[in-house]
Amino acid sequence: MTTPRISPQTGLLLQALLEEPAQWRYGYDLSQQIGLKSGTLYPILMRLAKHSLLETRWEGPTNSGRPPRHMYRLTGAGQRVAREERRTTPRRARLKQAYGER
């Protein structure tokens, strides 16, 4: 399968996931960390999973009544893509592109 296009927003997400690549992360937590709204974030997560760059799983409901939540982490291929993205796109440029700064 081919690697999807890496938009600036996708690059930010990959870098956030690469900080702790073995850790399962919630979409909401990722949204808060990188500042992407759910309408932007979740399509990116789905596209990365479709391309086998992310593993996904459901966390069941908790005793506190919280509903099931979808969790994500990078696959080995996802880690390689994220490292290549980090190597080729400086962090400042990635932030400027993602948030439209000049």
BELJO-V255441 format. One record per pair of residues at least 24 apart in sequence whose C-alpha atoms are under 10 Angstrom apart, sorted by the first residue. I is the first residue (numbers start at 1). J is the second residue. D is the distance in Angstrom with one decimal. If there is no record, write none. Layout:
i=I j=J d=D
i=I j=J d=D
This chain:
i=1 j=50 d=9.3
i=1 j=51 d=6.4
i=1 j=52 d=8.1
i=2 j=51 d=7.0
i=2 j=52 d=9.6
i=3 j=47 d=9.9
i=3 j=48 d=8.5
i=3 j=51 d=6.6
i=3 j=52 d=9.0
i=3 j=53 d=8.4
i=3 j=77 d=9.4
i=3 j=78 d=9.3
i=3 j=81 d=8.1
i=4 j=44 d=9.7
i=4 j=47 d=7.5
i=4 j=48 d=7.3
i=4 j=50 d=9.4
i=4 j=51 d=7.0
i=4 j=53 d=9.4
i=4 j=81 d=9.9
i=5 j=47 d=9.8
i=5 j=48 d=9.8
i=6 j=44 d=9.6
i=6 j=48 d=9.8
i=6 j=81 d=9.3
i=6 j=82 d=9.5
i=6 j=85 d=8.1
i=7 j=44 d=9.3
i=7 j=94 d=9.0
i=7 j=97 d=8.6
i=7 j=98 d=7.8
i=8 j=85 d=9.9
i=8 j=89 d=9.2
i=8 j=93 d=8.7
i=8 j=94 d=5.5
i=8 j=95 d=7.3
i=8 j=96 d=8.4
i=8 j=97 d=5.6
i=8 j=98 d=4.6
i=8 j=99 d=8.4
i=8 j=100 d=9.7
i=9 j=34 d=8.8
i=9 j=35 d=9.6
i=9 j=36 d=7.7
i=9 j=40 d=8.2
i=9 j=41 d=8.1
i=9 j=44 d=8.3
i=9 j=94 d=7.9
i=9 j=95 d=8.3
i=9 j=97 d=8.0
i=9 j=98 d=5.1
i=9 j=99 d=8.2
i=10 j=40 d=9.4
i=10 j=41 d=8.3
i=10 j=43 d=10.0
i=10 j=44 d=6.4
i=10 j=45 d=8.6
i=10 j=47 d=9.8
i=10 j=48 d=8.8
i=10 j=82 d=9.5
i=10 j=85 d=9.7
i=10 j=94 d=9.6
i=10 j=98 d=8.6
i=11 j=81 d=9.5
i=11 j=82 d=7.4
i=11 j=85 d=6.7
i=11 j=86 d=7.9
i=11 j=89 d=8.5
i=11 j=91 d=9.3
i=11 j=94 d=6.9
i=11 j=95 d=9.1
i=11 j=97 d=9.9
i=11 j=98 d=8.4
i=12 j=36 d=9.2
i=12 j=82 d=9.4
i=12 j=85 d=9.5
i=12 j=86 d=9.3
i=12 j=91 d=8.5
i=12 j=94 d=6.9
i=12 j=95 d=7.4
i=12 j=97 d=9.9
i=12 j=98 d=7.6
i=13 j=41 d=8.1
i=13 j=44 d=8.4
i=13 j=45 d=8.5
i=13 j=82 d=9.0
i=14 j=44 d=10.0
i=14 j=45 d=9.7
i=14 j=48 d=9.4
i=14 j=53 d=9.5
i=14 j=54 d=9.7
i=14 j=73 d=9.7
i=14 j=74 d=8.1
i=14 j=78 d=7.9
i=14 j=79 d=8.1
i=14 j=81 d=8.2
i=14 j=82 d=5.3
i=14 j=83 d=8.6
i=14 j=85 d=8.2
i=14 j=86 d=8.7
i=15 j=79 d=9.3
i=15 j=81 d=10.0
i=15 j=82 d=6.2
i=15 j=83 d=8.0
i=15 j=85 d=8.2
i=15 j=86 d=7.0
i=15 j=91 d=9.1
i=15 j=94 d=10.0
i=16 j=82 d=9.4
i=17 j=54 d=9.5
i=17 j=72 d=8.6
i=17 j=73 d=6.6
i=17 j=74 d=6.6
i=17 j=78 d=9.3
i=17 j=79 d=8.5
i=17 j=82 d=8.4
i=18 j=73 d=8.7
i=18 j=74 d=7.4
i=18 j=78 d=8.8
i=18 j=79 d=6.5
i=18 j=80 d=9.6
i=18 j=81 d=9.9
i=18 j=82 d=6.6
i=18 j=83 d=7.7
i=18 j=86 d=9.4
i=20 j=73 d=8.7
i=20 j=74 d=9.1
i=21 j=72 d=9.8
i=21 j=73 d=6.3
i=21 j=74 d=5.8
i=21 j=75 d=8.1
i=21 j=76 d=8.9
i=21 j=78 d=9.1
i=21 j=79 d=7.0
i=21 j=82 d=9.9
i=22 j=72 d=9.8
i=22 j=73 d=6.6
i=22 j=74 d=7.2
i=22 j=75 d=8.6
i=22 j=76 d=9.7
i=22 j=79 d=9.7
i=23 j=71 d=9.6
i=23 j=72 d=8.3
i=23 j=73 d=6.3
i=23 j=74 d=8.6
i=24 j=55 d=8.9
i=24 j=56 d=8.5
i=24 j=57 d=8.8
i=24 j=70 d=9.6
i=24 j=71 d=5.8
i=24 j=72 d=5.4
i=24 j=73 d=5.1
i=24 j=74 d=8.6
i=25 j=56 d=9.4
i=25 j=69 d=10.0
i=25 j=70 d=8.5
i=25 j=71 d=5.2
i=25 j=72 d=5.1
i=25 j=73 d=6.3
i=25 j=74 d=9.7
i=26 j=56 d=9.9
i=26 j=57 d=10.0
i=26 j=58 d=9.7
i=26 j=59 d=9.4
i=26 j=69 d=7.1
i=26 j=70 d=6.3
i=26 j=71 d=4.7
i=26 j=72 d=6.4
i=26 j=73 d=9.0
i=27 j=69 d=8.5
i=27 j=70 d=7.1
i=27 j=71 d=6.7
i=27 j=72 d=7.4
i=28 j=69 d=9.4
i=28 j=70 d=9.5
i=28 j=71 d=9.6
i=29 j=71 d=10.0
i=30 j=72 d=9.6
i=34 j=95 d=9.6
i=34 j=98 d=9.9
i=35 j=98 d=9.9
i=35 j=99 d=9.2
i=36 j=98 d=9.2
i=36 j=99 d=9.2
i=45 j=72 d=8.0
i=45 j=73 d=9.9
i=46 j=72 d=10.0
i=48 j=74 d=9.0
i=48 j=75 d=9.9
i=48 j=78 d=8.1
i=49 j=73 d=9.4
i=49 j=74 d=8.9
i=49 j=75 d=9.1
i=49 j=78 d=9.3
i=51 j=77 d=9.4
i=51 j=78 d=9.0
i=52 j=76 d=9.2
i=52 j=77 d=7.4
i=52 j=78 d=7.3
i=53 j=77 d=5.6
i=53 j=78 d=3.9
i=53 j=79 d=7.6
i=53 j=80 d=9.0
i=53 j=81 d=8.0
i=53 j=82 d=9.2
i=54 j=78 d=6.2
i=54 j=79 d=9.0
